[in-house]
């Protein structure tokens, strides 16, 4: 597997890159949850649990 890593010494550019990475990560999570074979209620509950973990710094 090839991995390309982008980096910059510019603090503003790194902040922009961090935001873009977070957007892509969030989209991947939502896409994965959407593909689950469970009810909409279960998917919403899972999203709430993920949000709670993030708010409590559990990951």
C-alpha positions in Angstrom: 0.0 0.0 0.0 1.3 3.4 -0.9 0.6 6.3 1.5 1.0 9.9 0.6 1.4 12.4 3.4 1.0 16.1 2.9 2.5 18.5 5.4 3.3 22.1 5.7 5.3 24.4 7.9 2.6 27.0 7.6 0.2 26.8 10.6 -2.8 28.1 8.6 -2.3 25.5 5.8 -2.0 22.7 8.4 -5.3 23.9 10.0 -7.0 23.8 6.6 -5.6 20.3 5.9 -6.8 19.1 9.3 -10.3 20.3 8.6 -10.3 18.6 5.2 -9.1 15.3 6.8 -11.8 15.6 9.4 -14.5 16.1 6.7 -13.3 13.0 4.8 -13.2 10.9 7.9 -16.7 12.0 8.9 -18.0 11.2 5.4 -16.4 7.7 5.6 -18.1 7.1 9.0 -21.5 8.2 7.7 -21.1 6.1 4.5 -20.2 3.0 6.6 -23.1 3.6 9.0 -25.5 4.1 6.0 -24.5 0.7 4.6 -25.3 -1.1 7.8 -28.3 -3.5 7.7 -30.2 -2.1 10.6 -33.0 0.3 11.2 -32.8 4.0 10.9 -33.3 4.3 14.7 -30.3 2.0 15.4 -28.2 4.0 13.0 -29.2 7.3 14.7 -28.4 5.7 18.1 -25.0 4.7 16.9 -24.3 8.2 15.7 -25.3 9.5 19.1 -22.9 7.1 20.8 -20.1 8.2 18.5 -20.9 11.8 19.2 -20.9 11.1 23.0 -17.6 9.4 22.8 -16.0 12.3 21.0 -17.5 14.8 23.5 -16.0 12.8 26.4 -12.7 12.4 24.6 -13.0 8.6 24.7 -11.2 8.3 21.3 
